[in-house]
Amino acid sequence: MPGGRSTWGECVGVLSWVIDEGHADDVSLDGLAVALAIRYHDDEPGSPWSYVMYVDAQASPTQHDVLAKIYSGALGGDALAHFPWAWKDAEQLAVRQVEIEVSHEPRRQWLRIRDHVTVRIRGAWDGPESVTCVIPGHEQRGEELVADELRVDDGALRFELRGNCGYSAPFAYAG
């Protein structure tokens, strides 16, 4: 999902995942969604991250706990290879169990997390530069996109952008 530069050196964005098939040990994660509203600073040593994690309201308490640990990097594995907030300086501002409405339909993606996040994609990105720099798994074949709207209003994370870049791709994480 989309990201953008809000001020010099500060990058903001929203990432989302829908788990088609997955598990952690014997805990099924099939069909659950996770999203992160993020901010990081390129011009500060270590490029520190701040983020709010949103875990699907449909997750049981055990599933919620496992997803929060996977996506924060607390369980190790592929997260430490793919998620910069898991291996860089990072501050987890909150973990919220919320209803996540999402569609990853090509070039028409959208995401709604009531009262906190809205993302609407309007089509393919036609800019000269690649936009995948912070996307976990950006080496996967996917499509670069442009967001019609990217809005986050959640405590310390507040931003609204239009016409910024985004990226969509399937990912396979393990370990």
C-alpha positions in Angstrom: 0.0 0.0 0.0 1.0 3.6 -0.4 3.7 5.7 1.2 4.9 9.2 0.8 7.2 11.9 2.0 5.5 14.4 4.3 8.5 16.6 5.3 12.2 16.5 4.4 13.6 13.2 5.6 10.3 12.0 7.1 8.5 9.2 5.2 4.9 8.1 6.1 2.6 5.4 4.8 0.3 2.5 5.3 1.1 -1.2 4.8 -1.6 -3.9 4.7 -1.7 -7.7 4.4 -4.5 -10.2 4.0 -3.3 -13.7 4.9 -4.6 -16.2 2.3 -3.2 -19.2 4.0 -0.9 -19.2 7.0 -0.2 -20.4 10.5 2.2 -20.1 13.4 2.8 -23.5 14.9 -0.8 -24.8 15.3 -2.5 -21.4 15.2 -4.3 -20.8 11.9 -4.1 -17.3 10.5 -6.1 -17.9 7.3 -8.2 -15.0 6.1 -7.0 -12.5 8.7 -5.7 -8.9 8.0 -3.0 -6.8 9.5 -2.1 -3.2 8.7 0.5 -0.7 9.9 0.5 3.1 9.8 4.1 4.0 9.7 6.5 6.9 9.9 10.3 6.8 9.7 13.1 9.4 9.4 15.7 9.0 6.7 17.7 12.0 7.9 18.1 10.7 11.5 20.8 8.1 12.5 19.4 4.6 12.1 16.2 5.9 10.3 14.0 5.3 13.3 10.4 4.0 12.8 7.2 4.7 14.6 4.1 2.7 13.9 0.6 1.7 14.9 -0.4 -1.9 14.2 -3.9 -2.8 13.4 -4.9 -6.5 13.9 -8.2 -7.9 12.4 -11.1 -7.8 14.8 -12.0 -11.3 13.7 -8.8 -12.7 15.3 -9.2 -14.7 18.5 -7.0 -13.6 21.5 -4.4 -16.2 20.5 -4.4 -15.2 16.8 -4.2 -11.5 17.9 -1.2 -12.2 20.1 0.6 -14.3 17.4 -0.1 -11.7 14.6 1.2 -8.8 16.8 4.4 -10.8 17.5 4.9 -11.8 13.9 4.4 -8.3 12.5 6.5 -6.6 15.2 9.3 -9.1 14.6 9.1 -10.4 18.1 8.9 -14.0 16.8 12.0 -13.6 14.6 11.9 -15.5 11.3 11.3 -13.8 8.0 10.1 -10.6 9.7 13.7 -9.8 10.6 14.6 -10.0 6.9 11.6 -8.1 5.5 10.3 -5.7 8.1 12.6 -2.7 8.7 10.7 -1.7 11.9 11.6 -5.2 13.3 15.4 -4.7 12.9 15.8 -0.9 13.1 15.2 1.4 15.9 11.4 1.5 16.3 8.6 2.6 18.6 5.4 0.7 18.5 2.9 3.4 19.4 -0.1 1.1 19.7 -1.6 -2.3 18.7 -5.3 -2.1 18.0 -7.7 -4.9 17.4 -10.1 -3.3 14.9 -12.3 -4.1 11.9 -10.2 -3.9 8.8 -12.0 -3.5 5.5 -9.6 -4.1 2.6 -9.6 -5.0 -1.1 -6.4 -5.8 -2.9 -8.1 -5.8 -6.4 -5.5 -4.7 -8.9 -5.4 -0.9 -9.4 -8.5 -0.4 -7.3 -7.1 -1.3 -3.9 -8.7 0.3 -0.8 -8.3 0.1 2.9 -10.5 1.4 5.7 -9.9 1.2 9.4 -12.7 3.1 11.0 -11.8 6.5 12.5 -8.1 5.8 11.8 -7.0 5.0 8.2 -8.3 5.5 4.7 -6.5 4.5 1.6 -7.8 4.6 -2.0 -5.8 3.7 -5.1 -6.7 5.3 -8.4 -4.4 3.5 -10.8 -0.9 2.7 -12.0 2.1 4.9 -11.0 3.8 6.5 -14.0 6.6 8.4 -12.2 10.2 8.0 -13.3 11.4 6.4 -10.0 10.7 3.1 -8.3 8.5 3.4 -5.3 9.2 0.1 -3.5 12.1 1.1 -1.2 10.4 0.4 2.2 7.9 -2.2 1.1 8.6 -5.6 2.8 9.3 -8.1 0.0 9.6 -5.4 -2.7 11.7 -7.7 -4.7 8.5 -9.6 -5.5 6.8 -8.9 -8.8 4.1 -6.4 -8.2 2.7 -3.2 -9.5 3.5 0.4 -8.6 0.4 2.5 -7.9 -0.8 6.0 -7.1 -3.1 6.8 -4.2 -6.1 9.0 -4.6 -6.2 9.3 -0.8 -4.0 8.3 2.0 -5.2 9.4 5.4 -4.1 8.4 8.9 -5.5 10.0 12.1 -4.3 8.0 15.1 -2.7 9.6 18.1 0.9 10.6 17.2 0.5 9.5 13.6 -1.5 12.1 11.6 -1.1 12.7 7.9 -3.0 13.1 4.7 -1.6 12.8 1.2 -3.0 12.6 -2.3 -1.3 11.5 -5.5 1.5 9.7 -3.7 3.0 6.4 -4.7 2.2 2.9 -3.6 3.0 -0.7 -4.3 1.1 -4.0 -4.4 2.4 -7.5 -4.6 1.8 -11.0 -3.2 4.3 -12.0 -0.5 5.3 -15.4 1.0 6.8 -15.2 4.5 8.0 -18.2 6.5 9.9 -19.0 9.6 
